[in-house]
Amino acid sequence: MKRFLGKLHLITWTRDDSSPAGPSLPEQLAAACREGDSKAQKRLFDLLSPRMMAVCLRYMGNREDAEDVLQEGFITLFTKIDSYQGAGSFEGWARRIFVNTALMHLRRTDALGLSDDIDQAGNLFTQEPTPVQKMGYSDLMRMISSLPADARTVFNMYVVEGYSHKEIAKELGCTEATSRSKLQRARLRLQEMMKGQA
């Protein structure tokens, strides 16, 4: 019996049956949506809605508002789908739409209230380490959802989405100091809630 000494190369396929080198399923569906394929729109909605709902819930803090933002976000996504040029992942492009939709909703309802006095911001900083990393995901999400809308928004943008304070200030129309102040308030409030559970 001969022994096989060559290297075995396995070709792996993604769940959507596209080759690893080809476009992802969301990108394939986006291309079909641009051509007016309503089935592709439905599939793209089904694929993205659970992930984007999680984004909306983090910003809005309650399911009813998050569902409104999710619907508005998909309307915007399908309206602007022609503007996706393939630079970066489609899902990252879509996520940005839902974050911006949530921010617009919060601005419309004046939930952000980003008018902190810069002099007050200096009193909010503490050197104590936060126990956020020790929390379970569901407990942490529940606590984040209970934060005031302005603090929750800045916390999500900075900690979860990775925006800088400069970017947050630009998006929300506030100063960088206000962004830092809101983030620090969110962290302090989360610490208080965690201590209450200990």
N, CA, C and O of each residue as an XYZ file, in Angstrom:
792
protein
N       0.836     -1.174      0.000
C       0.000      0.000      0.000
C       0.882      1.239      0.000
O       1.791      1.357      0.822
N       0.618      2.161     -0.917
C       1.391      3.393     -1.002
C       0.885      4.393      0.030
O      -0.310      4.476      0.313
N       1.826      5.148      0.582
C       1.440      6.213      1.521
C       1.385      7.531      0.773
O       2.215      7.807     -0.093
N       0.398      8.338      1.120
C       0.248      9.652      0.490
C       1.105     10.641      1.262
O       0.887     10.856      2.454
N       2.078     11.242      0.589
C       3.001     12.162      1.258
C       2.746     13.623      0.904
O       3.427     14.506      1.425
N       1.800     13.889      0.048
C       1.515     15.275     -0.330
C       0.731     16.002      0.751
O       0.210     15.391      1.684
N       0.659     17.306      0.603
C      -0.117     18.121      1.550
C      -1.576     18.126      1.129
O      -1.900     18.227     -0.054
N      -2.422     18.018      2.093
C      -3.856     18.047      1.842
C      -4.344     19.480      2.027
O      -4.184     20.061      3.100
N      -4.925     20.036      1.003
C      -5.456     21.394      1.072
C      -6.972     21.307      1.124
O      -7.608     20.781      0.211
N      -7.523     21.812      2.169
C      -8.975     21.819      2.288
C      -9.504     23.180      1.884
O      -8.968     24.215      2.280
N     -10.530     23.163      1.114
C     -11.191     24.406      0.765
C     -12.393     24.521      1.678
O     -13.271     23.658      1.680
N     -12.427     25.572      2.438
C     -13.560     25.758      3.342
C     -14.527     26.752      2.728
O     -14.130     27.709      2.063
N     -15.759     26.512      2.958
C     -16.814     27.379      2.444
C     -17.567     27.962      3.606
O     -17.759     27.310      4.632
N     -17.987     29.178      3.442
C     -18.784     29.823      4.477
C     -20.203     29.297      4.396
O     -20.570     28.628      3.430
N     -20.997     29.597      5.406
C     -22.376     29.121      5.444
C     -23.176     29.606      4.247
O     -24.163     28.973      3.871
N     -22.776     30.700      3.650
C     -23.534     31.234      2.524
C     -23.039     30.689      1.180
O     -23.468     31.160      0.127
N     -22.134     29.694      1.213
C     -21.615     29.040      0.015
C     -20.834     29.963     -0.912
O     -20.698     29.656     -2.096
N     -20.326     31.067     -0.421
C     -19.432     31.886     -1.245
C     -18.006     31.496     -0.891
O     -17.735     31.103      0.244
N     -17.113     31.598     -1.824
C     -15.733     31.235     -1.530
C     -15.131     32.265     -0.593
O     -15.563     33.418     -0.594
N     -14.133     31.875      0.216
C     -13.525     32.806      1.166
C     -12.981     34.067      0.503
O     -12.947     35.126      1.128
N     -12.553     33.965     -0.758
C     -11.969     35.123     -1.422
C     -13.033     36.039     -2.019
O     -12.739     37.186     -2.358
N     -14.256     35.551     -2.151
C     -15.321     36.336     -2.769
C     -16.011     37.243     -1.778
O     -15.659     37.281     -0.599
N     -16.994     37.974     -2.265
C     -17.731     38.882     -1.387
C     -18.517     38.113     -0.327
O     -18.947     36.983     -0.560
N     -18.698     38.733      0.832
C     -19.452     38.118      1.913
C     -20.933     38.084      1.534
O     -21.364     38.747      0.590
N     -21.691     37.304      2.281
C     -23.124     37.220      2.019
C     -23.795     38.597      2.096
O     -24.574     38.933      1.204
N     -23.520     39.411      3.138
C     -24.146     40.739      3.151
C     -23.792     41.572      1.914
O     -24.640     42.297      1.393
N     -22.552     41.473      1.447
C     -22.150     42.231      0.256
C     -22.854     41.703     -0.992
O     -23.238     42.482     -1.864
N     -23.026     40.377     -1.081
C     -23.767     39.797     -2.199
C     -25.221     40.262     -2.186
O     -25.784     40.621     -3.220
N     -25.817     40.249     -0.988
C     -27.212     40.683     -0.862
C     -27.347     42.179     -1.161
O     -28.322     42.607     -1.778
N     -26.373     42.962     -0.725
C     -26.411     44.400     -1.015
C     -26.385     44.648     -2.514
O     -27.106     45.507     -3.021
N     -25.556     43.896     -3.218
C     -25.495     44.037     -4.680
C     -26.842     43.690     -5.308
O     -27.292     44.374     -6.227
N     -27.483     42.641     -4.820
C     -28.800     42.266     -5.341
C     -29.853     43.314     -4.986
O     -30.757     43.578     -5.778
N     -29.739     43.912     -3.798
C     -30.679     44.973     -3.389
C     -30.558     46.185     -4.313
O     -31.557     46.816     -4.655
N     -29.334     46.501     -4.710
C     -29.138     47.626     -5.625
C     -29.834     47.379     -6.964
O     -30.205     48.320     -7.665
N     -30.003     46.113     -7.303
C     -30.690     45.746     -8.548
C     -32.204     45.656     -8.351
O     -32.933     45.319     -9.284
N     -32.682     45.959     -7.129
C     -34.122     45.959     -6.865
C     -34.698     44.612     -6.477
O     -35.910     44.418     -6.566
N     -33.870     43.682     -6.052
C     -34.320     42.339     -5.668
C     -34.957     42.388     -4.273
O     -34.256     42.553     -3.275
N     -36.288     42.243     -4.208
C     -36.991     42.336     -2.922
C     -36.688     41.132     -2.022
O     -36.698     41.267     -0.798
N     -36.422     39.965     -2.604
C     -36.057     38.797     -1.788
C     -34.705     39.031     -1.117
O     -34.499     38.622      0.026
N     -33.801     39.676     -1.813
C     -32.494     39.993     -1.228
C     -32.661     40.985     -0.081
O     -31.968     40.884      0.932
N     -33.582     41.949     -0.233
C     -33.849     42.891      0.856
C     -34.327     42.145      2.099
O     -33.871     42.421      3.209
N     -35.237     41.210      1.913
C     -35.769     40.432      3.031
C     -34.657     39.612      3.687
O     -34.561     39.563      4.914
N     -33.818     38.969      2.872
C     -32.710     38.172      3.416
C     -31.702     39.052      4.156
O     -31.191     38.667      5.207
N     -31.421     40.227      3.606
C     -30.483     41.137      4.263
C     -31.056     41.624      5.591
O     -30.341     41.718      6.589
N     -32.342     41.932      5.593
C     -33.011     42.328      6.833
C     -32.920     41.203      7.860
O     -32.544     41.443      9.007
N     -33.259     39.986      7.464
C     -33.220     38.840      8.380
C     -31.808     38.594      8.914
O     -31.631     38.222     10.074
N     -30.816     38.802      8.064
C     -29.429     38.579      8.457
C     -28.924     39.637      9.444
O     -28.281     39.314     10.443
N     -29.226     40.900      9.148
C     -28.666     41.999      9.946
C     -29.505     42.413     11.152
O     -28.961     42.942     12.121
N     -30.813     42.185     11.115
C     -31.677     42.746     12.158
C     -31.317     42.306     13.583
O     -31.378     43.148     14.479
N     -30.946     41.046     13.856
C     -30.582     40.728     15.249
C     -29.366     41.516     15.735
O     -29.349     41.990     16.871
N     -28.354     41.658     14.885
C     -27.138     42.390     15.283
C     -27.413     43.882     15.432
O     -26.937     44.519     16.371
N     -28.181     44.429     14.504
C     -28.460     45.860     14.564
C     -29.449     46.190     15.689
O     -29.417     47.289     16.242
N     -30.322     45.241     16.024
C     -31.223     45.448     17.161
C     -30.408     45.566     18.443
O     -30.735     46.374     19.312
N     -29.355     44.772     18.568
C     -28.485     44.866     19.745
C     -27.847     46.251     19.831
O     -27.735     46.817     20.918
N     -27.427     46.797     18.688
C     -26.860     48.149     18.653
C     -27.918     49.158     19.095
O     -27.649     50.020     19.932
N     -29.110     49.048     18.535
C     -30.197     49.986     18.864
C     -30.571     49.913     20.342
O     -30.799     50.943     20.976
N     -30.635     48.711     20.889
C     -30.969     48.553     22.314
C     -29.930     49.206     23.208
O     -30.268     49.817     24.221
N     -28.661     49.075     22.829
C     -27.611     49.691     23.644
C     -27.766     51.198     23.715
O     -27.529     51.801     24.762
N     -28.164     51.811     22.609
C     -28.303     53.270     22.588
C     -29.620     53.745     23.173
O     -29.661     54.757     23.873
N     -30.691     53.027     22.896
C     -32.011     53.526     23.273
C     -32.413     53.128     24.690
O     -33.142     53.865     25.353
N     -31.956     51.993     25.152
C     -32.247     51.598     26.528
C     -33.578     50.900     26.721
O     -33.815     50.335     27.788
N     -34.458     50.917     25.724
C     -35.718     50.183     25.834
C     -36.107     49.632     24.468
O     -35.724     50.171     23.430
N     -36.870     48.557     24.493
C     -37.171     47.817     23.273
C     -38.029     48.622     22.300
O     -37.795     48.571     21.092
N     -39.004     49.355     22.796
C     -39.911     50.104     21.919
C     -39.160     51.136     21.082
O     -39.334     51.194     19.865
N     -38.329     51.946     21.727
C     -37.542     52.936     20.992
C     -36.519     52.266     20.079
O     -36.266     52.729     18.967
N     -35.928     51.160     20.566
C     -34.946     50.440     19.750
C     -35.585     49.903     18.476
O     -34.962     49.926     17.415
N     -36.830     49.417     18.570
C     -37.527     48.916     17.377
C     -37.805     50.044     16.387
O     -37.704     49.849     15.176
N     -38.155     51.228     16.906
C     -38.353     52.389     16.029
C     -37.063     52.746     15.292
O     -37.069     52.999     14.087
N     -35.967     52.760     16.034
C     -34.671     53.095     15.437
C     -34.254     52.021     14.438
O     -33.695     52.329     13.386
N     -34.527     50.763     14.769
C     -34.203     49.672     13.843
C     -34.938     49.865     12.523
O     -34.348     49.725     11.452
N     -36.216     50.184     12.601
C     -37.005     50.392     11.379
C     -36.484     51.591     10.591
O     -36.303     51.506      9.377
N     -36.242     52.709     11.282
C     -35.700     53.892     10.600
C     -34.335     53.586      9.972
O     -34.032     54.036      8.867
N     -33.522     52.814     10.695
C     -32.200     52.467     10.197
C     -32.265     51.648      8.921
O     -31.482     51.878      7.999
N     -33.186     50.697      8.852
C     -33.304     49.894      7.636
C     -33.851     50.718      6.468
O     -33.461     50.505      5.320
N     -34.742     51.645      6.758
C     -35.223     52.531      5.692
C     -34.044     53.316      5.119
O     -33.891     53.429      3.903
N     -33.211     53.859      6.017
C     -32.033     54.606      5.578
C     -31.064     53.704      4.827
O     -30.527     54.091      3.789
N     -30.839     52.498      5.352
C     -29.913     51.574      4.712
C     -30.355     51.265      3.281
O     -29.546     51.334      2.355
N     -31.629     50.927      3.095
C     -32.092     50.574      1.756
C     -32.151     51.789      0.828
O     -31.984     51.658     -0.385
N     -32.388     52.964      1.400
C     -32.403     54.184      0.603
C     -30.998     54.552      0.129
O     -30.817     55.038     -0.987
N     -30.002     54.314      0.992
C     -28.629     54.742      0.686
C     -27.725     53.599      0.253
O     -26.508     53.771      0.191
N     -28.287     52.444     -0.045
C     -27.462     51.273     -0.350
C     -26.556     51.499     -1.562
O     -25.492     50.889     -1.658
N     -26.964     52.359     -2.476
C     -26.126     52.674     -3.643
C     -24.836     53.384     -3.249
O     -23.861     53.357     -4.000
N     -24.821     54.020     -2.077
C     -23.626     54.755     -1.661
C     -22.551     53.844     -1.078
O     -21.424     54.291     -0.865
N     -22.874     52.571     -0.812
C     -21.847     51.636     -0.336
C     -20.960     51.272     -1.513
O     -21.419     50.692     -2.496
N     -19.680     51.620     -1.403
C     -18.738     51.436     -2.503
C     -17.825     50.228     -2.339
O     -16.951     49.997     -3.174
N     -18.017     49.458     -1.277
C     -17.181     48.283     -1.067
C     -15.932     48.532     -0.251
O     -15.141     47.612     -0.040
N     -15.737     49.750      0.210
C     -14.589     50.058      1.066
C     -14.944     49.635      2.488
O     -15.840     50.219      3.098
N     -14.266     48.644      3.016
C     -14.604     48.125      4.336
C     -15.754     47.145      4.234
O     -16.319     46.939      3.160
N     -16.094     46.545      5.355
C     -17.160     45.550      5.338
C     -18.524     46.216      5.225
O     -18.732     47.327      5.712
N     -19.436     45.526      4.580
C     -20.792     46.049      4.455
C     -21.444     46.154      5.829
O     -22.161     47.113      6.116
N     -21.187     45.156      6.676
C     -21.794     45.179      8.006
C     -21.301     46.376      8.829
O     -22.077     46.974      9.575
N     -20.025     46.723      8.698
C     -19.503     47.900      9.387
C     -20.158     49.176      8.875
O     -20.466     50.079      9.653
N     -20.370     49.248      7.555
C     -21.052     50.398      6.955
C     -22.482     50.480      7.473
O     -22.962     51.561      7.812
N     -23.163     49.336      7.532
C     -24.547     49.293      8.015
C     -24.612     49.688      9.488
O     -25.507     50.430      9.893
N     -23.677     49.200     10.282
C     -23.655     49.503     11.718
C     -23.574     51.015     11.943
O     -24.230     51.560     12.831
N     -22.772     51.667     11.136
C     -22.625     53.122     11.254
C     -23.967     53.819     11.000
O     -24.292     54.805     11.661
N     -24.740     53.306     10.044
C     -26.065     53.864      9.769
C     -26.959     53.747     11.000
O     -27.665     54.695     11.344
N     -26.937     52.595     11.666
C     -27.807     52.395     12.826
C     -27.356     53.224     14.019
O     -28.193     53.721     14.772
N     -26.054     53.382     14.203
C     -25.556     54.259     15.273
C     -26.006     55.689     14.997
O     -26.511     56.359     15.898
N     -25.832     56.169     13.761
C     -26.253     57.533     13.424
C     -27.759     57.714     13.555
O     -28.217     58.774     13.983
N     -28.535     56.697     13.193
C     -29.992     56.780     13.328
C     -30.380     56.891     14.806
O     -31.260     57.673     15.166
N     -29.720     56.105     15.653
C     -29.988     56.181     17.095
C     -29.624     57.561     17.633
O     -30.363     58.129     18.437
N     -28.487     58.104     17.192
C     -28.078     59.430     17.658
C     -29.065     60.505     17.201
O     -29.390     61.417     17.962
N     -29.537     60.397     15.970
C     -30.531     61.365     15.482
C     -31.819     61.282     16.295
O     -32.421     62.304     16.623
N     -32.231     60.077     16.611
C     -33.446     59.892     17.418
C     -33.262     60.523     18.805
O     -34.163     61.193     19.310
N     -32.106     60.306     19.407
C     -31.837     60.887     20.727
C     -31.788     62.413     20.664
O     -32.241     63.087     21.590
N     -31.239     62.960     19.571
C     -31.223     64.419     19.414
C     -32.634     64.977     19.271
O     -32.978     65.990     19.879
N     -33.449     64.299     18.454
C     -34.830     64.764     18.231
C     -35.628     64.804     19.522
O     -36.440     65.705     19.732
N     -35.392     63.826     20.385
C     -36.142     63.777     21.643
C     -35.443     64.550     22.752
O     -35.889     64.541     23.899
N     -34.341     65.222     22.406
C     -33.547     66.007     23.352
C     -33.131     65.182     24.567
O     -33.041     65.695     25.682
N     -32.881     63.904     24.329
C     -32.496     63.013     25.418
C     -31.037     63.166     25.813
O     -30.642     62.728     26.894
N     -30.233     63.780     24.957
C     -28.808     63.854     25.242
C     -28.461     64.934     26.249
O     -27.600     64.716     27.102
N     -29.099     66.085     26.180
C     -28.840     67.150     27.150
C     -27.356     67.381     27.392
O     -26.909     67.383     28.539
N     -26.599     67.574     26.342
C     -25.150     67.668     26.452
C     -24.689     69.094     26.740
O     -24.001     69.703     25.921
N     -25.056     69.614     27.874
C     -24.693     70.990     28.189
C     -23.986     71.091     29.538
O     -24.226     72.041     30.284
N     -23.129     70.140     29.863
C     -22.382     70.194     31.113
C     -21.447     71.390     31.147
O     -20.913     71.809     30.120
N     -21.260     71.922     32.315
C     -20.304     72.989     32.522
C     -18.909     72.369     32.598
O     -18.705     71.384     33.307
N     -17.969     72.930     31.884
C     -16.613     72.386     31.835
C     -15.971     72.410     33.220
O     -15.184     71.523     33.548
N     -16.292     73.401     34.027
C     -15.714     73.473     35.364
C     -16.136     72.290     36.226
O     -15.371     71.850     37.084
N     -17.344     71.766     36.011
C     -17.828     70.637     36.798
C     -17.161     69.333     36.380
O     -17.075     68.401     37.179
N     -16.694     69.256     35.156
C     -16.133     68.006     34.639
C     -14.898     67.572     35.414
O     -14.684     66.374     35.596
N     -14.089     68.499     35.870
C     -12.877     68.156     36.594
C     -13.129     67.442     37.902
O     -12.280     66.678     38.361
N     -14.287     67.674     38.519
C     -14.603     67.053     39.800
C     -15.068     65.608     39.670
O     -15.230     64.922     40.678
N     -15.283     65.142     38.459
C     -15.869     63.818     38.260
C     -14.851     62.702     38.113
O     -15.221     61.530     38.173
N     -13.589     63.030     37.925
C     -12.602     62.000     37.654
C     -12.129     61.331     38.933
O     -11.955     61.978     39.966
N     -11.928     60.042     38.846
C     -11.468     59.251     39.978
C     -10.371     58.313     39.498
O     -10.322     57.957     38.320
N      -9.504     57.918     40.397
C      -8.416     57.007     40.045
C      -8.789     55.547     40.310
O      -8.009     54.654     39.980
N      -9.958     55.281     40.895
C     -10.352     53.911     41.217
C     -10.589     53.108     39.944
O     -11.223     53.609     39.016
N     -10.096     51.876     39.881
C     -10.357     51.032     38.713
C     -11.821     50.594     38.690
O     -12.433     50.386     39.738
N     -12.358     50.461     37.515
C     -13.756     50.050     37.388
C     -13.856     48.530     37.338
O     -12.979     47.876     36.774
N     -14.906     47.957     37.916
C     -15.091     46.504     37.889
C     -15.914     46.033     36.701
O     -16.454     44.927     36.732
N     -16.023     46.848     35.652
C     -16.858     46.521     34.495
C     -16.466     45.182     33.879
O     -17.335     44.416     33.463
N     -15.177     44.893     33.816
C     -14.721     43.666     33.165
C     -15.138     42.417     33.929
O     -15.128     41.323     33.364
N     -15.501     42.553     35.191
C     -15.881     41.401     35.998
C     -17.362     41.038     35.849
O     -17.792     39.992     36.334
N     -18.126     41.875     35.199
C     -19.573     41.662     35.097
C     -19.916     40.688     33.982
O     -19.184     40.564     33.001
N     -21.035     40.001     34.144
C     -21.583     39.180     33.077
C     -22.210     40.092     32.025
O     -22.641     41.204     32.332
N     -22.255     39.618     30.800
C     -22.745     40.436     29.684
C     -24.172     40.930     29.911
O     -24.446     42.119     29.747
N     -25.075     40.039     30.285
C     -26.484     40.453     30.426
C     -26.661     41.451     31.563
O     -27.444     42.392     31.439
N     -25.940     41.258     32.679
C     -26.014     42.217     33.794
C     -25.482     43.576     33.369
O     -26.065     44.612     33.686
N     -24.371     43.560     32.649
C     -23.770     44.809     32.195
C     -24.690     45.536     31.219
O     -24.862     46.751     31.325
N     -25.286     44.810     30.267
C     -26.204     45.428     29.302
C     -27.422     46.025     30.002
O     -27.902     47.093     29.621
N     -27.917     45.333     31.025
C     -29.064     45.854     31.785
C     -28.679     47.156     32.489
O     -29.453     48.113     32.503
N     -27.496     47.185     33.063
C     -27.031     48.392     33.759
C     -26.803     49.539     32.777
O     -27.182     50.678     33.051
N     -26.188     49.240     31.639
C     -25.961     50.281     30.632
C     -27.291     50.840     30.151
O     -27.423     52.048     29.955
N     -28.273     49.972     29.962
C     -29.593     50.419     29.502
C     -30.272     51.336     30.501
O     -31.093     52.171     30.124
N     -29.933     51.184     31.776
C     -30.577     52.021     32.791
C     -29.907     53.383     32.979
O     -30.409     54.220     33.730
N     -28.775     53.612     32.303
C     -28.111     54.914     32.384
C     -28.972     55.982     31.716
O     -29.755     55.664     30.821
N     -28.844     57.240     32.131
C     -29.523     58.322     31.403
C     -29.064     58.325     29.942
O     -27.934     57.940     29.641
N     -29.931     58.754     29.055
C     -29.676     58.664     27.611
C     -28.361     59.319     27.202
O     -27.638     58.766     26.374
N     -28.034     60.481     27.759
C     -26.811     61.162     27.346
C     -25.565     60.387     27.755
O     -24.638     60.236     26.960
N     -25.538     59.897     28.987
C     -24.394     59.125     29.461
C     -24.308     57.785     28.730
O     -23.219     57.342     28.365
N     -25.453     57.144     28.517
C     -25.490     55.863     27.805
C     -24.954     56.016     26.384
O     -24.219     55.158     25.896
N     -25.327     57.111     25.724
C     -24.896     57.343     24.348
C     -23.389     57.514     24.263
O     -22.736     56.882     23.433
N     -22.838     58.359     25.110
C     -21.393     58.587     25.092
C     -20.652     57.310     25.480
O     -19.632     56.978     24.876
N     -21.156     56.596     26.479
C     -20.529     55.338     26.894
C     -20.486     54.355     25.724
O     -19.444     53.762     25.447
N     -21.609     54.185     25.044
C     -21.670     53.273     23.898
C     -20.715     53.697     22.794
O     -19.988     52.872     22.242
N     -20.720     54.986     22.475
C     -19.865     55.469     21.392
C     -18.392     55.276     21.725
O     -17.615     54.869     20.861
N     -17.996     55.560     22.959
C     -16.588     55.495     23.333
C     -16.134     54.063     23.608
O     -15.144     53.599     23.043
N     -16.868     53.367     24.482
C     -16.432     52.046     24.937
C     -16.758     50.950     23.930
O     -15.921     50.090     23.652
N     -17.970     50.978     23.383
C     -18.400     49.881     22.515
C     -18.020     50.114     21.058
O     -17.489     49.216     20.405
N     -18.288     51.314     20.545
C     -18.048     51.592     19.128
C     -16.625     52.058     18.835
O     -16.181     51.996     17.689
N     -15.903     52.525     19.857
C     -14.518     52.925     19.665
C     -14.312     54.336     19.140
O     -13.243     54.645     18.616
N     -15.321     55.205     19.271
C     -15.156     56.603     18.857
C     -14.189     57.294     19.815
O     -14.109     56.930     20.988
N     -13.462     58.283     19.322
C     -12.642     59.128     20.189
C     -13.529     60.239     20.742
O     -14.631     60.470     20.244
N     -13.036     60.931     21.781
C     -13.815     62.049     22.329
C     -13.999     63.145     21.283
O     -15.034     63.811     21.250
N     -12.999     63.327     20.434
C     -13.104     64.321     19.370
C     -14.231     63.955     18.406
O     -15.019     64.814     18.009
N     -14.306     62.667     18.029
C     -15.369     62.216     17.128
C     -16.744     62.313     17.785
O     -17.722     62.698     17.143
N     -16.811     61.962     19.065
C     -18.088     62.054     19.791
C     -18.544     63.501     19.841
O     -19.712     63.799     19.591
N     -17.627     64.397     20.163
C     -17.967     65.823     20.234
C     -18.509     66.313     18.896
O     -19.482     67.065     18.858
N     -17.891     65.897     17.811
C     -18.345     66.302     16.480
C     -19.737     65.739     16.172
O     -20.607     66.457     15.680
N     -19.940     64.446     16.465
C     -21.227     63.798     16.178
C     -22.371     64.376     17.009
O     -23.488     64.531     16.513
N     -22.089     64.695     18.273
C     -23.144     65.139     19.186
C     -23.249     66.651     19.318
O     -24.169     67.156     19.960
N     -22.313     67.376     18.714
C     -22.359     68.836     18.793
C     -22.066     69.365     20.183
O     -22.719     70.295     20.655
N     -21.082     68.767     20.834
C     -20.698     69.209     22.178
C     -19.175     69.350     22.211
O     -18.508     69.156     21.194
N     -18.636     69.682     23.365
C     -17.186     69.785     23.501
C     -16.603     68.432     23.887
O     -17.319     67.549     24.357
N     -15.306     68.279     23.688
C     -14.635     67.054     24.109
C     -14.706     66.897     25.624
O     -14.820     65.782     26.132
N     -14.639     68.011     26.342
C     -14.730     67.963     27.804
C     -16.095     67.435     28.240
O     -16.197     66.682     29.208
N     -17.134     67.831     27.524
C     -18.471     67.333     27.848
C     -18.553     65.839     27.590
O     -19.148     65.100     28.374
N     -17.962     65.396     26.499
C     -17.932     63.964     26.196
C     -17.223     63.195     27.303
O     -17.714     62.164     27.762
N     -16.069     63.698     27.731
C     -15.327     63.041     28.814
C     -16.142     63.027     30.106
O     -16.162     62.034     30.834
N     -16.810     64.139     30.373
C     -17.631     64.251     31.578
C     -18.760     63.224     31.568
O     -19.001     62.550     32.570
N     -19.449     63.106     30.436
C     -20.560     62.151     30.328
C     -20.053     60.717     30.463
O     -20.707     59.883     31.090
N     -18.889     60.428     29.878
C     -18.316     59.094     29.993
C     -17.971     58.795     31.442
O     -18.263     57.710     31.944
N     -17.356     59.749     32.109
C     -16.980     59.536     33.503
C     -18.214     59.354     34.375
O     -18.214     58.518     35.278
N     -19.261     60.121     34.117
C     -20.507     59.946     34.878
C     -21.087     58.558     34.652
O     -21.568     57.919     35.588
N     -21.042     58.101     33.420
C     -21.553     56.760     33.118
C     -20.752     55.710     33.878
O     -21.323     54.794     34.469
N     -19.435     55.845     33.861
C     -18.591     54.880     34.562
C     -18.849     54.893     36.068
O     -18.950     53.838     36.694
N     -18.956     56.093     36.647
C     -19.225     56.197     38.083
C     -20.581     55.592     38.436
O     -20.718     54.902     39.445
N     -21.582     55.858     37.595
C     -22.922     55.302     37.844
C     -22.896     53.780     37.744
O     -23.523     53.095     38.552
N     -22.177     53.249     36.761
C     -22.050     51.794     36.638
C     -21.342     51.205     37.855
O     -21.717     50.137     38.340
N     -20.320     51.900     38.347
C     -19.621     51.428     39.544
C     -20.567     51.377     40.737
O     -20.547     50.425     41.516
N     -21.400     52.416     40.875
C     -22.363     52.448     41.978
C     -23.335     51.277     41.885
O     -23.640     50.632     42.888
N     -23.819     51.008     40.670
C     -24.755     49.906     40.490
C     -24.099     48.570     40.791
O     -24.732     47.680     41.360
N     -22.820     48.420     40.408
C     -22.106     47.173     40.671
C     -21.846     46.967     42.155
O     -21.937     45.850     42.665
N     -21.524     48.054     42.838
C     -21.319     47.955     44.290
C     -22.622     47.565     44.986
O     -22.619     46.830     45.974
N     -23.731     48.072     44.453
C     -25.049     47.737     45.016
C     -25.390     46.270     44.858
O     -26.161     45.720     45.645
N     -24.817     45.630     43.843
C     -25.084     44.212     43.626
C     -24.144     43.306     44.407
O     -24.418     42.122     44.603
N     -23.024     43.887     44.852
C     -22.016     43.062     45.546
C     -22.488     42.667     46.938
O     -21.770     41.975     47.660
